[in-house]
């Protein structure tokens, strides 16, 4: 029996408990190193290059543009993300369990912290799927226009984005399509992701290679038209595009050798993604003046601007396929966090049921339909800001948690130990907090309302139904050890 107060909101699950539950999860272990890396790359690269780069550089939809210095925005976001990635890698090598930041917070900092991060991630991952679907919708509209088919204005987006718009129907359809693919099982999903990511990388290399010949040095002047303020604000926005490894880590229980492969996959995916981001943003802002960049289909419009409409159509077609991988990664993430919280008793057990393929069908379809709703009726900037504040909050928790567990459990076996402890995770905390401060007050308000709802649910249901609580009928199902 654990010595900690089992009625306390700070009670913690032990690593032994996590390992025991992972063995009994019902999730199939079918993902190897390269499939995991593909999931990470698939989650990182996509909307950042194809949509947010143009949005942040041009400053349309209500913000000051970073201009060509959008590349610095990506580098700042990538640096902050790297500190968190190293923290995730250490945790993944110790606790290869579904849940990601939720699980790490639960083990190191206590149940209430784990709950808030899990509750946070449910909203953030669903919102990310919606943001990406909106980005795909923009490229789909450009592609259809390129082959002579005009999508009716009423279905291109809401009225505050497109004049005469009513709903973003293509975004809704793609959310439901992705949900169907994920519902077919992890093995099918892994194969699709591997092929789609390969196509995505080839497409980006093609864009970089061809676009290089149309770069004009004049477009880089002024390089930072609105100063560092716009660059930092841009970094907070594009941060959404550099943390796909976070969602990938939720698939740890479905890895063939999670403790060995997860840390490698996390670091590989971030290095590959950041290299492509830097090259692609330099080419984009060199091809077209930053004030003229399109916010929905930046590269397609940029190639049109240099007289290559056929290439623009090709890019639009393949961009749709490549961005799908981002949606798949984050939809996988939200379903596994939801599954993990349900298994722990913090949400009803009904959600953690799996089918014969080892897939939690119920939460998969609920999350998919919720993302379709957000994508259909809200503008991209609003949802992107909301996703960023939640993920940055999760990064703060993970970076603090890795420090706590390193000093409280130094003897715990680790397949990867991040260097320069505690300076790297401490930098991750400060960088994440700094980026949070760059977001709009309205974003803070929406985030606060969501956390307040979570607080009510925790004290009204989750606390007494947790498998860690002696009052729970599932209390005897878990191993109770004190491995502090």
C-alpha positions in Angstrom: 0.0 0.0 0.0 1.3 3.5 -0.9 2.2 5.7 2.0 0.8 8.8 0.2 -2.6 10.1 1.2 -4.9 8.2 -1.1 -7.7 10.8 -0.8 -5.3 13.6 -1.7 -5.7 15.4 -5.0 -1.9 15.1 -5.2 -1.8 11.3 -5.1 0.5 9.9 -7.8 0.5 6.7 -9.8 3.7 4.7 -9.7 5.8 3.7 -12.7 5.1 0.1 -11.7 1.4 0.7 -12.0 1.8 2.3 -15.4 3.9 -0.6 -16.7 1.3 -3.1 -15.4 -1.6 -1.3 -17.0 0.2 -0.9 -20.3 0.6 -4.7 -20.5 -3.2 -5.1 -20.0 -4.3 -2.2 -22.2 -5.9 -4.1 -25.1 -4.0 -1.8 -27.6 -2.1 -3.7 -30.3 1.7 -3.3 -30.4 2.4 -2.8 -34.1 4.5 0.3 -34.6 8.3 0.2 -35.3 10.9 3.0 -35.1 10.2 4.3 -38.6 6.5 4.2 -38.3 6.8 6.1 -35.0 9.1 8.7 -36.7 6.7 9.0 -39.6 3.9 9.7 -37.1 6.0 12.4 -35.5 7.0 14.0 -38.8 3.5 13.6 -39.9 2.3 15.6 -36.9 4.9 18.3 -37.1 5.1 19.1 -40.8 2.0 20.2 -42.6 -0.1 23.1 -41.6 3.0 25.0 -40.5 4.5 25.1 -44.0 1.4 25.0 -46.1 -0.8 27.5 -44.2 0.7 29.1 -41.0 3.9 30.3 -42.7 1.9 32.5 -45.0 -0.5 33.6 -42.3 2.3 34.7 -39.9 4.5 36.3 -42.5 1.7 38.4 -44.1 0.1 39.3 -40.8 -3.4 39.1 -42.3 -6.4 38.2 -40.1 -5.7 40.9 -37.6 -2.0 40.7 -36.8 1.2 42.4 -37.8 3.3 40.3 -40.2 6.7 38.9 -39.3 7.6 39.2 -43.0 10.6 37.2 -44.2 11.6 37.0 -40.5 8.9 34.3 -40.2 11.9 31.9 -40.4 13.1 33.3 -37.1 9.6 32.7 -35.7 10.0 29.1 -36.6 13.5 28.9 -35.1 12.4 30.4 -31.8 9.4 28.0 -31.6 11.7 25.1 -32.6 14.3 26.0 -29.9 11.6 26.1 -27.2 10.1 22.9 -28.6 13.5 21.1 -28.6 13.8 21.6 -24.8 10.4 20.0 -24.4 11.3 17.3 -26.9 14.3 16.2 -24.9 12.1 16.1 -21.8 9.5 14.0 -23.6 12.2 11.7 -24.9 13.4 11.0 -21.3 9.9 10.3 -20.1 9.0 8.1 -23.2 12.1 5.9 -22.4 10.8 5.4 -18.8 7.1 5.3 -19.3 6.0 4.1 -22.7 2.3 4.5 -22.0 -0.6 6.1 -23.7 -1.4 9.5 -22.4 1.8 11.5 -23.0 2.0 14.7 -20.9 -1.1 13.6 -18.9 0.7 10.4 -17.8 4.0 12.2 -17.1 2.3 14.8 -15.0 0.3 12.2 -13.1 3.4 10.2 -12.2 5.7 13.1 -11.2 3.4 15.8 -9.9 0.1 14.3 -8.8 -3.4 13.5 -10.0 -4.8 17.0 -10.1 -1.9 18.2 -12.3 -2.3 15.1 -14.6 -6.0 15.8 -14.8 -5.6 19.4 -15.8 -3.1 18.5 -18.5 -5.2 15.6 -19.8 -8.3 17.8 -19.8 -6.3 20.5 -21.6 -5.0 18.1 -24.2 -8.5 16.8 -25.1 -9.5 20.3 -26.2 -6.1 21.2 -27.8 -5.7 18.1 -29.9 -9.3 18.3 -31.2 -8.8 21.9 -32.0 -5.5 21.1 -33.9 -7.4 18.6 -36.0 -9.9 21.4 -36.8 -7.1 23.9 -37.7 -5.5 21.5 -40.1 -8.8 20.6 -41.7 -9.3 24.4 -42.4 -5.9 24.5 -44.0 -6.7 21.5 -46.2 -9.9 23.2 -47.2 -8.0 26.2 -48.5 -5.7 24.0 -50.7 -8.6 21.9 -51.8 -10.4 25.1 -53.0 -7.3 26.2 -54.9 -6.9 22.8 -56.5 -10.5 22.7 -57.7 -10.2 26.2 -59.1 -7.1 25.1 -60.9 -8.9 22.3 -62.8 -11.8 24.7 -63.6 -14.3 23.8 -60.8 -15.4 26.6 -58.5 -16.5 25.6 -55.0 -19.6 27.5 -54.0 -18.7 30.4 -51.6 -21.2 29.4 -49.0 -19.3 26.2 -48.3 -15.8 27.7 -48.3 -15.9 29.0 -44.8 -17.8 31.1 -42.3 -18.9 34.6 -43.0 -16.1 36.2 -41.0 -13.5 34.5 -43.2 -15.2 34.4 -46.6 -17.7 37.0 -47.7 -21.0 35.1 -48.3 -19.7 32.1 -46.5 -21.8 29.9 -44.3 -19.9 26.8 -43.3 -16.5 25.1 -44.2 -17.9 22.0 -45.7 -14.6 20.5 -47.1 -13.1 20.8 -43.6 -16.0 18.9 -42.1 -15.8 16.2 -44.7 -12.0 15.7 -44.2 -12.4 15.5 -40.4 -14.9 12.6 -40.8 -12.7 10.9 -43.5 -9.6 11.0 -41.2 -11.8 9.6 -38.3 -12.8 6.7 -40.5 -9.1 5.9 -41.3 -8.1 5.9 -37.7 -11.1 3.8 -36.7 -9.8 1.0 -39.0 -7.0 0.2 -36.5 -3.4 1.3 -35.6 -1.8 -1.1 -38.1 -3.8 0.4 -41.1 -3.1 3.9 -39.7 0.6 3.2 -39.4 0.9 2.0 -43.0 -1.1 5.0 -44.4 1.0 7.4 -42.3 4.3 6.0 -43.5 3.4 6.3 -47.2 1.7 9.7 -46.8 4.7 11.2 -44.9 7.1 9.9 -47.6 5.0 11.7 -50.2 4.9 14.8 -48.0 8.7 15.0 -47.7 9.2 14.5 -51.4 6.6 17.3 -52.1 8.4 19.7 -49.8 11.8 18.9 -51.3 10.3 19.5 -54.7 8.8 22.9 -53.6 12.1 24.0 -52.1 14.1 22.9 -55.1 11.9 24.5 -57.8 11.0 27.5 -55.7 14.7 28.3 -55.2 15.0 29.4 -58.9 12.2 32.0 -58.4 13.6 33.6 -55.2 14.2 37.3 -55.5 16.5 39.0 -53.0 14.2 42.1 -53.1 11.5 40.2 -51.3 13.7 39.8 -48.3 13.8 43.6 -47.8 12.7 44.6 -45.2 13.5 41.4 -43.5 11.8 42.2 -40.2 9.2 44.9 -41.2 7.3 45.0 -37.9 10.2 44.3 -35.5 10.8 41.6 -32.9 7.3 42.0 -31.5 5.7 40.5 -34.6 8.4 37.8 -34.7 7.7 36.7 -31.2 4.0 36.8 -31.7 4.5 34.7 -34.8 6.6 32.2 -32.8 3.7 31.8 -30.4 1.4 31.1 -33.4 3.6 28.7 -35.3 4.5 26.9 -32.1 1.4 24.8 -33.0 3.4 23.5 -36.0 6.5 22.2 -34.2 5.2 19.7 -31.6 3.8 16.7 -33.4 6.1 14.5 -31.4 3.9 15.3 -28.4 0.9 13.5 -29.9 3.1 10.8 -31.3 4.2 9.9 -27.7 0.6 9.0 -26.9 1.0 5.9 -29.2 3.7 4.6 -26.9 1.7 1.5 -25.8 1.3 0.6 -29.5 5.0 0.6 -30.1 6.8 -2.7 -30.6 9.6 -1.5 -28.2 8.5 1.7 -26.7 11.3 2.3 -24.3 13.9 1.9 -27.0 12.2 3.5 -30.0 10.1 6.3 -28.6 13.1 8.6 -27.6 14.8 8.1 -31.0 11.6 8.7 -32.9 10.9 12.0 -31.0 14.3 13.5 -31.6 14.5 12.3 -35.3 11.1 13.7 -36.1 11.9 17.2 -34.7 15.3 17.4 -36.5 13.8 16.4 -39.9 10.9 18.8 -39.5 12.9 21.9 -38.4 15.3 21.5 -41.3 12.5 21.4 -43.8 10.7 24.3 -42.1 13.6 26.7 -42.3 14.3 25.9 -46.0 10.6 26.1 -47.0 9.9 29.5 -45.3 13.0 31.0 -46.8 11.8 29.9 -50.3 8.2 31.1 -49.7 9.1 34.6 -48.6 11.7 34.9 -51.3 9.2 34.0 -54.1 6.5 36.5 -53.2 6.4 39.8 -51.2 5.4 39.1 -47.6 2.4 41.4 -47.8 0.9 39.5 -50.7 1.2 36.0 -49.3 -2.0 34.0 -49.1 -3.1 32.9 -45.6 -4.8 29.6 -46.7 -2.8 28.2 -49.6 0.5 30.2 -49.4 2.7 28.0 -51.7 0.1 27.4 -54.3 -0.6 31.1 -54.7 3.2 31.9 -54.6 3.8 29.6 -57.6 0.8 31.2 -59.4 2.4 34.6 -58.8 5.6 33.5 -60.6 3.6 32.1 -63.6 3.4 28.4 -62.7 -0.3 27.7 -62.3 0.1 24.1 -63.2 2.6 23.6 -60.4 0.3 25.5 -58.0 -2.5 23.0 -58.9 -0.1 20.0 -58.3 1.0 21.5 -54.9 -2.6 22.0 -53.9 -3.5 18.4 -54.7 -0.5 16.9 -52.8 -0.7 19.4 -50.0 -4.1 18.0 -49.1 -2.7 14.4 -48.9 0.4 15.5 -46.9 -1.5 17.6 -44.4 -3.8 14.7 -43.7 -1.0 13.1 -41.7 -1.1 16.0 -39.2 -4.8 15.3 -38.6 -4.1 11.6 -38.2 -1.4 12.1 -35.6 -3.4 14.5 -33.4 -6.6 12.6 -33.7 -4.7 9.6 -32.6 -3.3 11.7 -29.7 -6.7 12.9 -28.4 -8.2 9.4 -28.5 -5.3 7.9 -26.6 -5.3 10.6 -23.9 -9.0 10.2 -23.6 -8.6 6.4 -23.4 -5.9 6.7 -20.8 -7.9 9.1 -18.6 -10.9 6.8 -18.8 -8.8 3.7 -17.9 -7.6 5.6 -14.9 -11.2 6.3 -13.8 -11.0 10.1 -14.3 -13.6 9.8 -17.0 -16.3 7.1 -17.4 -15.0 3.6 -18.2 -17.3 3.5 -21.2 -14.8 5.6 -23.2 -11.9 3.1 -22.8 -13.6 0.2 -24.5 -11.7 -1.2 -27.5 -12.8 -3.3 -30.5 -11.3 -6.4 -32.0 -8.6 -4.2 -33.7 -7.5 -2.8 -30.4 -9.1 0.6 -31.3 -11.1 2.8 -28.9 -13.9 3.4 -31.4 -16.2 5.5 -29.2 -13.7 8.2 -28.4 -12.3 8.1 -31.9 -15.7 9.1 -33.4 -16.6 11.5 -30.7 -13.3 13.4 -31.1 -13.7 13.3 -34.9 -17.2 14.7 -34.9 -16.1 17.4 -32.4 -13.2 18.5 -34.6 -15.5 18.6 -37.7 -17.8 21.0 -35.8 -15.0 23.3 -34.9 -13.5 23.2 -38.4 -16.9 24.0 -39.9 -17.9 27.1 -38.0 -14.7 28.8 -36.6 -11.9 30.8 -38.3 -8.4 29.3 -38.3 -6.6 32.1 -36.2 -8.9 31.7 -33.3 -8.5 28.0 -33.1 -4.7 28.1 -33.7 -4.2 30.5 -30.8 -6.3 28.3 -28.5 -4.3 25.2 -29.4 -1.0 26.9 -28.7 -1.8 28.0 -25.1 -2.8 24.5 -24.2 0.2 22.8 -25.6 2.6 25.4 -24.1 1.0 24.7 -20.7 1.5 21.0 -21.3 5.2 21.6 -22.1 5.6 23.6 -18.9 4.3 20.7 -16.9 6.4 18.1 -18.7 9.6 20.1 -18.3 9.0 20.6 -14.6 8.0 16.9 -14.2 11.2 15.6 -15.8 13.2 17.6 -13.3 11.2 16.4 -10.3 11.4 12.7 -11.4 15.1 12.9 -12.2 15.9 14.0 -8.6 13.3 12.0 -6.8 13.9 8.8 -8.8 17.5 8.9 -10.1 17.8 5.1 -9.9 14.8 4.6 -12.4 16.1 3.0 -15.6 16.2 5.5 -18.5 16.9 4.5 -22.1 17.5 8.2 -22.8 18.7 10.9 -20.3 18.5 14.5 -21.5 21.8 16.4 -21.0 22.5 19.5 -19.0 19.9 18.7 -16.4 18.1 20.9 -15.1 19.1 23.7 -17.5 17.5 22.4 -20.6 14.0 21.7 -19.1 14.2 24.9 -17.1 14.8 26.8 -20.4 11.8 24.9 -21.8 9.7 26.2 -19.0 10.8 29.8 -19.4 10.5 29.7 -23.2 7.0 28.2 -23.1 5.8 30.8 -20.5 7.3 33.6 -22.7 5.4 32.3 -25.7 2.2 32.1 -23.7 2.5 35.7 -22.8 2.6 36.6 -26.5 -0.9 35.3 -27.1 -4.1 37.5 -27.0 -6.0 38.0 -23.7 -9.1 36.5 -25.4 -7.1 33.2 -25.8 -6.3 33.2 -22.1 -10.0 33.8 -21.3 -11.2 30.9 -23.4 -8.5 28.6 -22.0 -9.4 29.6 -18.4 -13.1 28.8 -19.0 -12.2 25.3 -20.3 -10.0 24.7 -17.3 -12.8 25.9 -15.0 -15.1 23.4 -16.5 -12.5 20.7 -16.0 -12.2 21.7 -12.3 -15.9 21.2 -11.8 -15.8 17.7 -13.5 -12.8 16.6 -11.5 -14.3 17.4 -8.1 -17.8 16.4 -9.2 -16.8 13.0 -10.7 -13.2 12.2 -11.4 -11.7 12.4 -7.9 -13.9 9.8 -6.3 -14.0 7.5 -9.4 -10.2 7.5 -9.8 -8.7 4.0 -9.6 -6.3 5.5 -7.0 -9.3 6.3 -4.7 -10.3 3.6 -2.1 -13.9 4.6 -2.7 -13.7 3.6 -6.4 -15.0 0.1 -7.3 -11.9 -0.3 -9.5 -9.5 0.4 -6.7 -8.4 -3.2 -6.3 -7.7 -3.5 -10.1 -4.4 -1.6 -9.8 -1.1 -2.2 -8.1 -0.6 0.2 -5.2 3.0 0.9 -4.6 5.0 3.8 -3.4 8.0 4.2 -5.7 8.8 7.8 -4.9 
